[in-house]
Amino acid sequence: MIALSLTYMFHARQRGSLLNNLRDIRKKLKISQEELAQSLHKTKSYISKIENGKVDPPFKMAFLITESLKQIYLENTGPYLELQINQVFKIEEKM
């Protein structure tokens, strides 16, 4: 069992930009951009834009991405993965 735990409440973007760890987590889980994109019915380009900070996904998509990562990992590896949305996406406050 892989447990990645942080405590952070994902909330609406008011002041700040969305940061993400999607690329790092996806690579650690050995999931390709194509595989993730297919599971979300999105394009590989869309996943790349999120990873590069060119697109901030809405909360619902951020949630679906996190859930898809867990499901793909479960299907490929077997053990349960505890992964929370705040580990993939975070709000960075602007000063």
Secondary structure, 3 states (H helix, E strand, C coil): CEECCCCCCCCCCCCCEEEECHHHHHHHCCCCHHHHHHHHCCCHHHHHHHHCCCCCCCHHHHHHHHHHHHHHHHHHHCCCEECCHHHHEEEECCC
